[in-house]
Amino acid sequence: MSDSSFDYCILGAGLAGLSLADALTERGRTVCVIEKNEIASGASGTPLGMVNPATGRRATKTWRAEQCYRAIYENLWKVNSYSEKPFFKRNGVLRPALTEKIARKMSDQLKKTEWADGWCQWLSKKEIQEKHPGITCVDGGLWLPIGLTVDVAGYLSALARYIESEGATVIEYAEYEFQENGSGWEITLENAGFGCRNLIFATGFGMTTDLMWEFLPLHPIKGQMAIFRPEEPLSFEHSISSLGYIAHIGNNEYAQGSTYEHDFEELEPDEFGEEYLRNRLKRTLPQLEKTSTLVGQWAGARISTPNRKPVLGRHPERNNLYAYTGLGSKGLMYGKYLANHYAEHLLDGKPLFKEVDIKRFDNN
Ligand SMILES: Cc1cc2nc3c(=O)[nH]c(=O)nc-3n(C[C@H](O)[C@H](O)[C@H](O)COP(=O)(O)OP(=O)(O)OC[C@H]3O[C@@H](n4cnc5c(N)ncnc54)[C@H](O)[C@@H]3O)c2cc1C
C-alpha cells in the first residue's frame, strides 16, 4: 500500500461524485475525487439547471421534494462564497398551460397535492400574461416562487473548492489505473499512487458501457440545449417551464432546453436539436423566437433507470466497490439529499430507501 491513503476514492466530479464527496467529508472521512476531464464535464456541464419541484405535464410534485429542496438550497448557500461570481438565483418558475387539456391536468393535480406554504399557486391566464407579456397560455397555469436557476458548473467548481478547504483532494485530468488489493484499492496515477479503502463510481455516462456495471439497467437519454441571444435585452427574470424550459444564463443570453433522445449515436449537438428547440421556443414565446439568434448549443446524457430513481449501493459481487448514478434529469434536486442519505448508509449502516437501493437490480 502507498504512503497516502483515503477512506473513499470517488471517480467522477459531477453532481453525484462531488455531492457524495461533500457528504463524506462533512462526516469526517478522508476523500479523493478523480476526474478524467475537468469538473462538470459530463451531464453536469449543462448550460444551466433548474430546481423545479413540479415536473411533467401535470406538474407533479417530485419525490421527497421538501427534503431534496432543502438539501440543495442549503448547499448552494454553503459554498456560495467559494465562487467569484453568483451561480444561482431564486427567481421562480412560471408554468403556463399550453392547451386546455394541460391546464385541466395541472389544476386537477394541484388539488390533489399538498404543497408547502408558498411553494405553488394557480394563476389565471390573465395573471400569467401580466407576469409575462407575450407568453402562450391557455386557461392559466402555475407559479412556483421557490424555483431555482443554477449555473451547475459554477456550483460544482465552488463545491470542489469548498471540499478541498475541508481536507478533500480533487484531481482533474487524471490518467489512472486501479486494482484491488487485500483491504481495498490501489490507485496508480501518472506520477503517484495511493491506497483507498472504498472505491465509488460516479462516472455518469461512462457507467453505461463499463463491464463492471453491465448488470445495471442504466439508460442514457441525450439532451441538447440551445443558447439564444435576442435583439433587445430580456424583460423577464423568472424561468419558464412549458415545452422544456427557458431561462437566463447572463450576458443577455438565455437557454432553451431540452431534447429527450432515447436513440442516439453521437453525443454532439446537431441540426435536429437546433430545429426542435427553436420550435419549442416559438410555441411558448413566439415574439422572442423571431428576434433571437442561436449563439451556442450543448449536449449531454442523463442516466435514467426503469423507476427513474438513482442507484446507490455496493456492487453485489465486489467488496468495497460502490455506485452513485442514475440522477436522470433531477441531478440538482436529488444530488445532495441522496449523497447525505448514502453517507449515513455507508458510515452508520442506515438502510437505503428501497427505491434507490442497488439491490432492486439484484436477481439472486
Ligand atoms: C440537457 C440536460 C439538461 C438538464 N437539466 C437539468 C435541470 O434543469 N435540473 C437538474 O436537476 N438536472 C438537469 N439535468 C440532469 C443533470 O445534469 C444530471 O442528473 C447530473 O448532471 C448527473 O450527474 P452525474 O455526476 O451522475 O454525471 P455527470 O455529470 O455526467 O458526471 C460524471 C463525471 O464522470 C467523469 N468520468 C467519466 N468516466 C470517468 C472515469 N473513468 N474516471 C473518472 N472520471 C470519469 C465525467 O468526465 C464526468 O465529469 C440535465 C441534463 C441534461 C443532459
The ligand as an ORCA input file, in Angstrom:
! r2SCAN-3c Opt
* xyz 0 1
  C     -29.749     18.718    -21.434
  C     -29.790     18.447    -19.973
  C     -30.486     19.297    -19.147
  C     -30.558     19.039    -17.768
  N     -31.257     19.901    -16.979
  C     -31.321     19.668    -15.640
  C     -32.034     20.554    -14.786
  O     -32.620     21.539    -15.213
  N     -32.064     20.267    -13.462
  C     -31.443     19.171    -12.933
  O     -31.511     18.953    -11.730
  N     -30.778     18.313    -13.727
  C     -30.705     18.537    -15.065
  N     -30.053     17.663    -15.868
  C     -29.548     16.415    -15.289
  C     -28.238     16.576    -14.593
  O     -27.382     17.294    -15.412
  C     -27.706     15.169    -14.276
  O     -28.628     14.465    -13.481
  C     -26.394     15.220    -13.493
  O     -25.527     16.138    -14.073
  C     -25.743     13.855    -13.441
  O     -24.598     13.952    -12.656
  P     -23.544     12.774    -12.547
  O     -22.496     13.231    -11.619
  O     -24.256     11.493    -12.264
  O     -22.970     12.587    -14.019
  P     -22.010     13.546    -14.867
  O     -22.310     14.956    -14.648
  O     -22.059     13.035    -16.257
  O     -20.580     13.301    -14.224
  C     -19.782     12.188    -14.491
  C     -18.339     12.641    -14.463
  O     -17.514     11.482    -14.508
  C     -16.427     11.738    -15.365
  N     -15.919     10.442    -15.796
  C     -16.429      9.602    -16.746
  N     -15.694      8.481    -16.815
  C     -14.705      8.599    -15.881
  C     -13.658      7.752    -15.464
  N     -13.480      6.548    -15.992
  N     -12.834      8.190    -14.461
  C     -13.013      9.414    -13.904
  N     -13.979     10.263    -14.273
  C     -14.828      9.852    -15.248
  C     -17.011     12.586    -16.469
  O     -15.999     13.312    -17.143
  C     -17.963     13.482    -15.684
  O     -17.348     14.673    -15.246
  C     -29.926     17.902    -17.235
  C     -29.195     17.060    -18.064
  C     -29.126     17.316    -19.424
  C     -28.337     16.391    -20.300
*
